[in-house]
Amino acid sequence: MSLPLKGKTAVVTGSSRGIGAAIAKRLAADGASVVINYVSTADVALVLAEEINKEGKGSAITIQGDMSSVADGVRVIEKSAEHFGGHIDIVVLNAAHMVNGPLEDITEAEFDKHFTVNVKVPLFQVQAAVKYMTSGGRVIFLSSNVTLNTSVGPQVALYAATKGAVEQFNRVLAKELGAKGITVNSVSPGATATPLFLRSHSQEIVERTAAAHPAGRIAQPEDIAPMVAFLSRDEASWINGQNIYINNGSAV
């Protein structure tokens, strides 16, 4: 069986569960050695790493790090590079924070947390990671369907704003790092059954969103991971600065 990422090393932030976990599993299934990052769910991360290692195609280790801290975010990159002998091939910026609510309920603390987790820390992680990347390196941001005018709704101002910023990072850094042979892309899932999404939306909204979807359901994390895996491959070397919507043709 072909393992297109055999010999590659990857760091996936926020990857003990949800889309991050699905990405870690898929990259490892393609042969990569993967860092699973978690904040407090060490047991969940270890189970995922054991599952990957038992599969025997790629491999996995776990590294704790709170993505609401620049110091922690950079430490995860540094520890990953140290484990991989001073080289990182793939960085997937998946960790995110989302709390929805009307304008009158927005606080300065919540504003700061959204922009720290979703924008500030990923930027400094990329800054740290590129020191360990050579030609063929891959940086992949996770954005969201909410950056589509037809998708964004009320009460998601902070989350939507952060994902707009992420897409601008993607476009600018693609030009800045392209000369080094490092591609920078982002993927934007539609509504996906992750702990983050389900925690931030009522059951009524989840059901209404699924009913409005052409497929009659919202995405599963495993629907998102294959595109990230493809962008990580050598064959994707001419895809740079792109934001790819993964939503099965739906605005929801």
C-alpha positions as CSV (number, residue, x, y, z in Angstrom):
1,M,0.0,0.0,0.0
2,S,1.3,3.5,-0.9
3,L,2.1,5.7,2.0
4,P,2.4,9.2,0.4
5,L,3.5,10.9,3.7
6,K,6.0,8.2,4.8
7,G,9.0,9.9,6.4
8,K,7.1,13.2,6.9
9,T,6.6,14.8,10.3
10,A,3.4,16.7,11.2
11,V,2.2,18.8,14.1
12,V,-1.6,19.1,14.5
13,T,-2.8,21.6,17.1
14,G,-5.9,20.8,19.1
15,S,-5.9,17.3,17.9
16,S,-7.1,15.1,20.7
17,R,-10.7,15.2,19.4
18,G,-12.9,16.5,16.6
19,I,-11.5,17.6,13.3
20,G,-7.9,17.7,14.7
21,A,-8.1,14.0,15.7
22,A,-9.5,13.0,12.3
23,I,-6.6,14.9,10.6
24,A,-4.0,13.3,12.9
25,K,-5.4,9.8,12.1
26,R,-5.5,10.5,8.4
27,L,-2.0,11.9,8.2
28,A,-0.7,8.9,10.1
29,A,-2.6,6.5,7.9
30,D,-0.7,8.1,5.0
31,G,2.6,7.3,6.8
32,A,3.3,10.5,8.7
33,S,4.8,10.8,12.2
34,V,2.3,13.0,14.0
35,V,2.3,15.2,17.1
36,I,-1.1,15.1,18.9
37,N,-1.6,18.3,20.8
38,Y,-4.0,18.6,23.8
39,V,-4.7,21.0,26.6
40,S,-6.2,18.9,29.4
41,T,-7.4,15.6,27.9
42,A,-4.2,13.7,28.2
43,D,-6.1,10.3,28.5
44,V,-8.0,11.0,25.2
45,A,-4.8,12.0,23.4
46,L,-3.0,8.9,24.6
47,V,-5.7,6.6,23.4
48,L,-5.6,8.2,20.0
49,A,-1.8,7.9,19.9
50,E,-2.0,4.3,20.9
51,E,-4.6,3.6,18.2
52,I,-2.4,5.2,15.6
53,N,0.8,3.4,16.7
54,K,-1.1,0.1,16.8
55,E,-2.2,0.6,13.2
56,G,1.5,0.7,12.3
57,K,1.4,2.9,9.2
58,G,2.5,6.2,10.7
59,S,3.3,7.0,14.4
60,A,2.1,9.4,17.0
61,I,3.2,11.1,20.2
62,T,1.3,13.5,22.4
63,I,2.5,17.0,23.6
64,Q,0.5,19.1,26.0
65,G,0.0,22.8,25.3
66,D,-2.6,25.4,25.8
67,M,-3.3,27.3,22.6
68,S,-4.5,30.4,24.5
69,S,-0.8,31.0,25.4
70,V,1.8,32.1,22.8
71,A,4.5,30.6,25.0
72,D,2.8,27.3,25.1
73,G,2.0,27.3,21.4
74,V,5.7,28.0,20.5
75,R,6.8,25.4,23.1
76,V,4.7,22.7,21.3
77,I,6.5,23.6,18.0
78,E,9.9,23.5,19.7
79,K,9.3,20.2,21.5
80,S,8.0,18.7,18.2
81,A,11.1,19.8,16.3
82,E,13.3,18.4,19.1
83,H,11.5,15.1,18.9
84,F,11.8,14.9,15.1
85,G,15.5,15.7,15.0
86,G,15.2,19.4,14.2
87,H,12.8,19.1,11.2
88,I,9.1,19.6,10.7
89,D,7.3,19.0,7.4
90,I,3.7,19.8,8.1
91,V,1.9,22.2,10.5
92,V,-1.9,22.1,10.8
93,L,-3.3,25.0,12.8
94,N,-6.5,23.5,14.0
95,A,-7.0,24.6,17.6
96,A,-9.9,27.0,17.9
97,H,-12.1,28.9,20.3
98,M,-15.8,29.7,19.7
99,V,-18.5,31.1,21.9
100,N,-21.4,32.6,20.1
101,G,-23.7,35.4,21.4
102,P,-25.3,38.7,20.5
103,L,-23.4,42.0,20.2
104,E,-24.5,43.2,23.6
105,D,-23.0,40.2,25.4
106,I,-19.5,40.5,23.9
107,T,-16.9,41.1,26.5
108,E,-13.3,42.3,26.1
109,A,-12.1,39.1,27.7
110,E,-14.0,37.0,25.2
111,F,-12.7,39.1,22.3
112,D,-9.2,38.6,23.5
113,K,-9.5,34.9,23.9
114,H,-11.0,34.4,20.4
115,F,-8.2,36.4,18.8
116,T,-5.5,34.9,20.9
117,V,-6.4,31.2,20.3
118,N,-7.6,31.6,16.7
119,V,-5.2,34.3,15.3
120,K,-2.3,35.3,17.5
121,V,-1.0,31.9,18.6
122,P,-1.2,30.3,15.2
123,L,0.8,33.2,13.7
124,F,3.6,32.8,16.2
125,Q,3.5,29.0,15.8
126,V,4.1,29.4,12.1
127,Q,6.9,31.8,12.8
128,A,8.5,29.2,15.1
129,A,7.8,26.3,12.7
130,V,9.3,27.7,9.5
131,K,12.8,27.6,11.2
132,Y,12.5,23.8,11.0
133,M,10.9,23.5,7.6
134,T,12.6,23.2,4.2
135,S,11.4,23.1,0.6
136,G,8.3,20.9,0.5
137,G,7.0,22.2,3.9
138,R,3.3,22.6,4.4
139,V,1.4,25.1,6.5
140,I,-2.4,24.5,6.7
141,F,-4.8,26.7,8.6
142,L,-8.3,25.7,9.5
143,S,-10.8,28.5,8.6
144,S,-14.6,28.1,8.4
145,N,-17.6,28.4,6.1
146,V,-18.5,31.5,8.2
147,T,-16.3,33.6,6.0
148,L,-18.8,33.1,3.1
149,N,-21.3,36.0,2.9
150,T,-24.0,33.4,2.2
151,S,-23.1,31.3,5.3
152,V,-22.4,33.8,8.1
153,G,-25.3,34.4,10.4
154,P,-25.9,36.5,13.5
155,Q,-24.1,36.1,16.8
156,V,-20.8,34.8,15.5
157,A,-19.0,38.1,15.1
158,L,-15.9,37.2,17.0
159,Y,-15.4,33.7,15.5
160,A,-16.1,34.9,12.0
161,A,-13.7,37.8,12.4
162,T,-10.9,35.6,13.5
163,K,-11.4,33.2,10.6
164,G,-11.3,36.2,8.2
165,A,-7.9,37.1,9.7
166,V,-6.7,33.5,9.3
167,E,-7.5,33.6,5.6
168,Q,-5.5,36.8,5.2
169,F,-2.6,35.2,6.9
170,N,-2.9,32.4,4.4
171,R,-2.8,34.7,1.4
172,V,0.1,36.8,2.7
173,L,2.2,34.0,4.1
174,A,1.8,32.0,0.9
175,K,3.6,34.7,-1.0
176,E,6.2,35.2,1.8
177,L,7.1,31.5,2.2
178,G,6.6,30.4,-1.4
179,A,10.2,31.3,-2.3
180,K,11.3,28.7,0.3
181,G,9.2,26.0,-1.3
182,I,6.8,26.1,1.7
183,T,3.1,26.2,0.7
184,V,0.4,27.9,2.9
185,N,-3.2,27.0,2.4
186,S,-6.4,27.0,4.4
187,V,-9.4,24.7,4.5
188,S,-12.9,26.0,5.5
189,P,-15.3,23.3,6.7
190,G,-19.0,23.9,6.8
191,A,-21.0,22.8,9.9
192,T,-19.2,19.8,11.4
193,A,-20.2,17.5,14.3
194,T,-17.3,18.5,16.6
195,P,-17.4,19.1,20.3
196,L,-16.7,22.8,19.6
197,F,-19.6,23.2,17.1
198,L,-22.1,21.1,19.2
199,R,-21.1,23.0,22.4
200,S,-21.6,26.4,20.7
201,H,-25.0,25.7,19.0
202,S,-28.3,24.5,20.4
203,Q,-29.7,21.1,19.4
204,E,-32.5,23.0,17.5
205,I,-29.9,24.9,15.4
206,V,-27.9,21.7,14.7
207,E,-31.0,19.9,13.5
208,R,-32.1,22.9,11.4
209,T,-28.7,23.1,9.9
210,A,-28.6,19.4,9.0
211,A,-32.1,19.6,7.5
212,A,-31.1,22.6,5.3
213,H,-28.1,20.7,3.9
214,P,-28.3,19.0,0.5
215,A,-27.0,15.8,2.1
216,G,-29.5,16.0,5.0
217,R,-26.7,16.0,7.6
218,I,-23.8,18.1,8.8
219,A,-20.2,16.9,8.2
220,Q,-18.3,14.5,10.3
221,P,-14.6,15.2,11.1
222,E,-13.6,12.4,8.8
223,D,-15.2,14.3,5.9
224,I,-12.7,17.2,6.4
225,A,-9.4,15.3,7.0
226,P,-8.8,14.0,3.4
227,M,-8.3,17.5,2.0
228,V,-5.8,18.3,4.7
229,A,-4.0,15.1,3.9
230,F,-4.0,15.9,0.2
231,L,-2.6,19.4,0.7
232,S,0.2,17.8,2.8
233,R,1.4,15.6,-0.1
234,D,4.1,16.3,-2.6
235,E,1.5,16.3,-5.4
236,A,0.0,19.5,-3.9
237,S,3.2,21.5,-4.3
238,W,1.5,23.9,-6.9
239,I,-1.5,24.6,-4.6
240,N,-0.5,27.7,-2.6
241,G,-2.4,30.6,-1.0
242,Q,-5.8,28.9,-1.5
243,N,-8.8,28.7,0.8
244,I,-10.7,25.5,0.0
245,Y,-14.3,25.2,1.2
246,I,-15.3,21.7,2.4
247,N,-19.0,21.9,2.7
248,N,-20.6,19.5,0.1
249,G,-21.8,22.5,-1.9
250,S,-23.8,24.0,1.0
251,A,-23.7,27.5,2.5
252,V,-24.6,26.1,5.9
